[in-house]
Amino acid sequence: MFENHREQMEVLLKENEEFRRLYNHHQQLEKRVIAAENGTAPMEDLALNQLKREKLKTKDHLTRLMEQHQAAA
């Protein structure tokens, strides 16, 4: 995630508590989605789709925070 903006992401992880919290939440969601898709943590399709929507919503929020940081720089 955000491979092209690694430096900016590292700065935000160090300096922005909200970004750090959302990033960690996104990472946890990613692990849960992968586990469900691999079958190591079976999940109903509806629950998996909700999890994916939450993950996308979190990523969108992270993107907005990155854009705000970049605009302020």
GIJOQUI-V458935 format. One line per field, one symbol per residue. psi: psi as a letter, one per 40 degrees, with the letter a starting at -180 (. if undefined). burial: I if it has 24 or more other C-alpha atoms within 12 Angstrom, else O. A space follows every 50 residues. Layout:
# GIJOQUI-V458935
psi=???
burial=???
This chain:
# GIJOQUI-V458935
psi=hfdefdddddddddehdddddddddddddddddddddeeegiiidddddd ddddddddddddddddddddde.
burial=OOOOOOOIIOOIOOOOOOIOOIIOOIOOIIOIIOOOOOOOOOOOOOOIOO IIOOIOOIIOOIIOIIOOOOOOO
